[in-house]
Amino acid sequence: MTTPTRIGLIGYGYWGPNLARNFHALANAQLVAVADADPKRLDEPARLYHARTHADYRELLADPTLDAVAISTPARTHFDIAREALNQGKHVLVEKPLAMSSAEARALIEIAAEKQRVLMVGHTFEHNPAVWKIRELVESRTIGEVFYVYSNRVNLGRVQRDINALWSIAPHDISILIYVLDAMPLAVSARGGTYLSDNVEDVVFVTLTFPNQVLAHVHASWLDPSKTRQMTIVGSQKMIVYDDVDAEAKLRIYDKGAYKHGAEYGEFQIKVRSGDIFIPKLDSSEPLRNECAHFVECIREGKRPRTDGENGLRVIRVLEAAQESLARNGATVRIV
């Protein structure tokens, strides 16, 4: 392709403006059109990016000159809009979750393959240099054997009515866990609370069992006093704290651990070791910019996205099992 990739954006609410800003900044892409059901939201993209605007996304999809669309609409609309876009011959980037069921995700994957179009899901943290570094540390066994992981992704606000905190917030941490551990969890248990709306969990506590007895715990909520985006990985040799809110030190590597030492009277002694704290230098690129650039690169060079449809399906399989566990008061559910 010698001309810029022509992009259309569907949804200019919470996340859409960030996608628009990043696509507009790419030298090999052009944000051509924006659609949103609320006409008041369309003034900004028209003014900032000189984009054509549509109150009906179908008008945008009907444009034969568009190469691709990014979808940033309510989660329950993702499948229908993505399916229609693929059938119109567009490459598609859809925000998480990819769909609301494994069956829907598989259908999108099949259509994308049939139409020979890129299908990518917005698991932004898999395009984050800090998360890349965590995977490198885990793969190289720099921290030894991973024992367990826990994360907190909480805030006060952006309460949603159509989906719960599990489907709205937890996909971020589930995608990070699958990526850095390079494995699917085997089983999940989840409990949640409905405090602001009936039948919509505002807070969830999810426990995942990975191969090699690795445990992971995810706490997700929009009903919490402070904004926290933190993950801790405990290894046999070292420990990592990833704090996405900390602008100065997103990653801290603790040279700490506990180990068995010798034996007295037939019993091993447990020793605790405490060393230095190391803060690695990270690429300062914006994860969403990396994601948008990767999407365009895959279109232009025929590459398979890092966060492709299969990637989105894996996360949905975990979410479905966790949702079943919620309905069964925390019963352990195998992930199939």
TORVO-566129 format. One record per residue (C-alpha): x, y, z. Coordinates in pm, 1 decimal. Example, Ala and Ser with C-alpha at 12.3 -4.5 7.8 and 13.67 -1.06 7.14 Angstrom:
<rs>
- 1230.0, -450.0, 780.0
- 1367.0, -106.0, 714.0
</rs>
This chain:
<rs>
- 0.0, 0.0, 0.0
- 141.5, 335.4, -103.1
- -144.2, 551.1, 22.2
- -245.1, 588.9, 389.0
- -478.7, 325.9, 533.5
- -823.0, 485.1, 552.0
- -981.0, 433.0, 894.3
- -1336.8, 478.4, 1014.9
- -1419.2, 498.3, 1386.8
- -1751.6, 378.9, 1526.9
- -1819.9, 515.1, 1875.0
- -1688.6, 847.5, 2005.8
- -1786.9, 816.2, 2371.0
- -1549.4, 715.0, 2651.7
- -1262.5, 551.5, 2458.8
- -1328.6, 665.8, 2102.2
- -1151.5, 1004.6, 2135.2
- -829.1, 824.3, 2236.6
- -846.6, 598.1, 1932.3
- -916.9, 897.0, 1707.7
- -618.7, 1089.4, 1845.1
- -380.5, 799.8, 1788.3
- -499.1, 703.3, 1441.5
- -481.3, 1069.6, 1336.5
- -118.2, 1086.4, 1453.6
- -1.6, 787.7, 1245.4
- 183.1, 880.8, 926.8
- 57.3, 575.4, 734.7
- -308.7, 606.8, 836.8
- -586.5, 857.6, 786.6
- -890.5, 896.0, 1011.0
- -1155.2, 954.4, 745.7
- -1490.8, 915.0, 920.8
- -1644.8, 891.8, 1267.9
- -1989.9, 760.1, 1361.9
- -2176.4, 802.6, 1689.6
- -2545.1, 780.0, 1776.1
- -2518.5, 1104.1, 1977.4
- -2482.9, 1392.2, 1727.9
- -2336.9, 1618.1, 1999.8
- -2024.9, 1400.6, 2012.3
- -1951.9, 1446.8, 1642.7
- -1856.2, 1814.0, 1651.9
- -1513.8, 1739.9, 1800.9
- -1383.5, 1485.9, 1544.6
- -1511.3, 1703.4, 1262.2
- -1326.8, 2004.5, 1403.7
- -1005.4, 1833.5, 1516.5
- -955.5, 1579.4, 1238.3
- -1176.0, 1707.4, 955.3
- -1343.5, 1367.4, 958.5
- -1677.6, 1300.2, 795.9
- -1939.2, 1228.1, 1060.0
- -2239.2, 995.8, 1069.9
- -2514.3, 945.0, 1324.6
- -2574.6, 597.3, 1176.9
- -2269.0, 369.6, 1166.3
- -2415.6, 181.8, 869.0
- -2355.7, 488.4, 653.9
- -1989.3, 475.9, 752.7
- -1962.3, 104.4, 672.9
- -2118.3, 160.7, 331.6
- -1820.9, 373.5, 222.5
- -1626.0, 152.7, -23.4
- -1311.0, 366.1, 13.5
- -1263.5, 276.5, 381.4
- -1001.3, 9.7, 445.5
- -1073.8, -53.0, 813.2
- -1288.2, 36.6, 1111.8
- -1225.5, 61.1, 1483.5
- -1523.1, -18.4, 1705.2
- -1556.0, 150.3, 2044.1
- -1922.0, 103.8, 2132.1
- -2103.2, -65.2, 2424.3
- -1980.5, -423.2, 2467.0
- -2308.9, -589.0, 2376.4
- -2300.2, -424.1, 2032.6
- -1946.8, -539.9, 1943.7
- -2045.6, -864.3, 1774.4
- -2317.2, -725.3, 1547.8
- -2114.1, -424.1, 1434.8
- -1792.1, -623.1, 1386.7
- -1975.1, -891.4, 1187.3
- -2133.1, -630.2, 962.7
- -1798.5, -454.6, 913.0
- -1619.5, -776.7, 818.4
- -1897.3, -869.5, 579.1
- -1853.1, -525.6, 417.7
- -1488.6, -616.3, 356.9
- -1333.8, -397.3, 626.1
- -1042.9, -483.9, 852.2
- -1164.5, -459.4, 1212.1
- -1022.6, -349.0, 1545.2
- -1281.2, -398.5, 1820.3
- -1244.9, -292.9, 2181.3
- -1254.4, -555.4, 2454.8
- -1437.1, -777.4, 2501.2
- -1435.4, -901.9, 2143.9
- -1790.3, -1035.2, 2189.7
- -2019.4, -1156.2, 2466.3
- -1979.6, -1530.2, 2407.2
- -1733.9, -1784.1, 2266.5
- -1980.5, -1867.0, 1990.1
- -1989.6, -1504.1, 1877.5
- -1610.2, -1475.6, 1892.3
- -1565.3, -1790.6, 1684.1
- -1813.1, -1659.5, 1428.1
- -1610.5, -1338.7, 1387.8
- -1288.1, -1536.8, 1352.1
- -1445.0, -1749.7, 1077.6
- -1579.8, -1448.2, 887.1
- -1243.0, -1269.3, 907.9
- -1068.1, -1578.6, 770.6
- -1322.7, -1618.4, 492.3
- -1296.5, -1251.5, 392.1
- -918.8, -1247.9, 443.1
- -943.2, -948.8, 671.6
- -754.3, -853.7, 986.4
- -953.3, -903.7, 1307.4
- -791.0, -755.1, 1615.0
- -914.1, -700.4, 1971.1
- -814.9, -401.6, 2184.5
- -627.8, -576.2, 2464.6
- -419.3, -262.5, 2506.6
- -197.6, -392.2, 2786.7
- -46.5, -652.4, 2555.0
- 96.4, -353.7, 2368.7
- 238.0, -201.5, 2687.0
- 620.3, -193.1, 2722.8
- 592.0, -263.9, 3097.4
- 392.7, -581.4, 3028.7
- 639.5, -682.2, 2756.4
- 915.0, -653.1, 3017.5
- 721.8, -866.4, 3267.6
- 682.4, -1141.9, 3008.3
- 1055.2, -1123.2, 2932.9
- 1138.9, -1157.9, 3303.9
- 903.0, -1453.3, 3342.8
- 1017.6, -1631.0, 3023.5
- 1385.1, -1592.1, 3110.0
- 1315.5, -1719.8, 3463.7
- 1487.0, -1410.2, 3600.6
- 1239.9, -1422.4, 3888.4
- 1266.6, -1800.2, 3917.3
- 952.5, -2012.2, 3924.7
- 628.6, -1813.7, 3936.9
- 435.7, -1895.4, 4254.2
- 131.9, -1668.5, 4234.2
- 1.5, -1339.4, 4093.9
- -257.3, -1092.3, 4218.4
- -397.6, -772.5, 4071.0
- -617.0, -481.4, 4173.5
- -795.9, -279.3, 3906.8
- -1037.6, -55.5, 4094.5
- -1172.3, 297.7, 4080.9
- -1471.1, 506.6, 4184.6
- -1677.0, 580.6, 3878.2
- -1773.6, 483.8, 3525.0
- -2052.7, 267.2, 3661.4
- -2203.6, 55.8, 3384.6
- -2554.1, -81.6, 3352.2
- -2532.7, -323.6, 3060.8
- -2234.5, -534.8, 3173.5
- -2076.5, -608.3, 3509.9
- -1725.8, -536.9, 3639.3
- -1614.5, -883.3, 3529.3
- -1678.0, -816.1, 3159.5
- -1596.5, -445.0, 3173.9
- -1275.1, -431.7, 3379.4
- -1132.8, -780.7, 3437.9
- -1052.0, -854.1, 3068.4
- -745.8, -630.4, 3105.1
- -590.3, -841.2, 3379.8
- -700.5, -1173.6, 3232.7
- -532.1, -1086.3, 2902.9
- -215.1, -977.5, 3087.6
- -207.1, -1302.3, 3287.3
- -248.6, -1525.4, 2982.3
- 17.8, -1324.7, 2800.3
- 287.7, -1308.0, 3070.5
- 237.2, -1667.3, 3188.9
- 201.4, -1791.1, 2829.3
- -72.4, -2031.1, 2937.4
- -446.9, -2063.2, 2970.4
- -593.0, -2103.4, 3318.6
- -742.1, -2443.6, 3389.8
- -1021.7, -2338.8, 3624.9
- -1176.8, -2029.3, 3779.8
- -1378.9, -1931.2, 4084.8
- -1552.7, -1593.3, 4113.8
- -1761.8, -1406.4, 4368.0
- -1916.0, -1063.0, 4328.4
- -2147.4, -806.8, 4480.8
- -2440.9, -608.4, 4336.1
- -2460.4, -287.7, 4539.6
- -2565.9, -16.9, 4293.5
- -2778.8, -210.3, 4044.4
- -2971.8, -534.6, 4058.1
- -2804.5, -821.5, 3871.2
- -2496.6, -616.9, 3775.1
- -2189.2, -693.6, 3986.0
- -2005.6, -373.9, 4081.1
- -1716.6, -570.1, 4229.4
- -1573.6, -913.4, 4149.7
- -1302.9, -1129.4, 4304.2
- -1173.7, -1386.4, 4055.6
- -930.9, -1668.6, 4138.4
- -766.1, -1849.1, 3848.3
- -571.9, -2174.6, 3858.3
- -294.9, -2198.2, 3596.6
- -73.8, -2496.7, 3510.5
- 210.2, -2579.6, 3750.1
- -9.9, -2479.8, 4046.4
- 23.9, -2108.9, 3971.9
- -257.4, -1915.0, 4138.9
- -379.4, -1576.2, 4017.5
- -629.8, -1343.6, 4181.9
- -806.1, -1049.5, 4013.7
- -998.4, -782.8, 4206.2
- -1201.8, -556.8, 3974.6
- -1443.5, -285.2, 4082.8
- -1585.2, 55.0, 3993.2
- -1691.6, 106.0, 4355.1
- -1368.3, 180.7, 4541.3
- -1223.1, 492.0, 4711.1
- -909.3, 521.5, 4496.7
- -778.9, 444.0, 4150.0
- -547.9, 142.0, 4159.9
- -394.2, -40.7, 3864.3
- -145.8, -277.5, 4021.9
- -24.5, -633.6, 3968.0
- 221.8, -832.2, 4181.4
- 405.7, -1140.1, 4055.3
- 573.3, -1350.7, 4324.2
- 854.3, -1576.3, 4206.7
- 1089.6, -1816.5, 4380.7
- 1387.0, -1583.3, 4325.2
- 1244.5, -1235.7, 4278.1
- 915.6, -1046.1, 4286.6
- 767.8, -785.9, 4051.8
- 526.3, -502.9, 4128.9
- 367.1, -342.9, 3822.7
- 192.5, -14.1, 3902.4
- 40.9, 137.1, 3590.2
- -56.9, 455.9, 3776.8
- 301.8, 528.7, 3883.3
- 452.5, 753.7, 3615.2
- 805.1, 729.7, 3758.5
- 839.5, 357.5, 3830.0
- 582.3, 137.8, 3662.0
- 793.2, -171.4, 3732.9
- 982.5, -253.9, 4051.3
- 1178.6, -577.7, 4071.2
- 1240.6, -690.0, 4428.5
- 1540.1, -914.9, 4489.4
- 1352.7, -1096.2, 4763.1
- 1252.4, -1453.9, 4822.8
- 1219.0, -1745.5, 5059.5
- 1394.6, -2078.3, 5019.1
- 1464.8, -2406.2, 5193.1
- 1805.9, -2426.4, 5354.3
- 1985.2, -2734.7, 5484.0
- 1819.7, -2965.8, 5729.8
- 1832.2, -2992.6, 6104.0
- 1689.6, -3298.4, 6273.1
- 1541.9, -3410.0, 5941.5
- 1359.1, -3082.7, 5864.0
- 1442.3, -2811.0, 5611.9
- 1476.1, -2457.9, 5744.5
- 1301.1, -2176.1, 5558.0
- 1526.0, -1876.9, 5500.8
- 1413.9, -1534.1, 5382.7
- 1637.9, -1332.6, 5152.5
- 1600.0, -957.3, 5101.8
- 1812.0, -766.3, 4850.5
- 1792.3, -459.2, 4628.9
- 1498.8, -305.0, 4444.4
- 1560.8, -253.3, 4071.5
- 1359.2, -14.9, 3851.9
- 1418.6, -100.1, 3483.5
- 1416.9, 164.0, 3211.8
- 1116.8, 110.7, 2985.0
- 1014.7, 222.8, 2639.7
- 802.4, 534.4, 2695.4
- 572.1, 475.4, 2397.9
- 197.8, 498.1, 2459.7
- 40.0, 149.0, 2461.2
- -263.5, 263.6, 2264.0
- -37.7, 423.1, 2002.8
- 146.9, 90.6, 1975.7
- -186.2, -90.1, 1938.0
- -315.2, 139.0, 1662.9
- 18.9, 128.7, 1479.2
- 25.0, -252.2, 1502.1
- -327.6, -273.5, 1357.6
- -229.6, -59.2, 1059.8
- 96.1, -251.5, 1015.4
- -92.5, -583.4, 1005.6
- -326.3, -446.2, 738.1
- -48.2, -304.8, 524.3
- 193.0, -598.5, 555.1
- -49.1, -891.0, 582.6
- 61.8, -980.5, 934.7
- -131.0, -1164.6, 1203.9
- -209.5, -933.0, 1498.1
- -55.3, -1000.5, 1836.4
- -406.5, -965.6, 1981.9
- -600.1, -1143.1, 1709.3
- -941.6, -1304.7, 1722.5
- -805.7, -1619.5, 1887.6
- -651.9, -1399.5, 2156.2
- -991.8, -1239.1, 2216.5
- -1158.7, -1581.6, 2224.2
- -921.9, -1706.3, 2496.0
- -1017.8, -1417.3, 2723.1
- -1388.4, -1472.1, 2656.4
- -1358.5, -1841.2, 2748.4
- -1223.7, -1733.8, 3087.7
- -1494.9, -1468.9, 3129.4
- -1770.1, -1719.6, 3048.1
- -1640.8, -1964.9, 3307.9
- -1606.9, -1686.4, 3565.8
- -1961.9, -1570.3, 3491.9
- -2087.0, -1925.1, 3547.8
- -1897.9, -1934.5, 3877.2
- -2059.7, -1603.9, 3981.6
- -2401.0, -1755.2, 3913.6
- -2305.1, -2060.9, 4122.1
- -2187.0, -1859.9, 4425.6
- -1817.0, -1907.5, 4363.5
- -1812.2, -2272.9, 4259.5
- -1497.3, -2377.1, 4074.8
- -1560.9, -2402.1, 3699.8
- -1330.7, -2570.8, 3449.9
- -1235.3, -2359.4, 3150.5
- -1317.3, -2531.3, 2822.3
</rs>
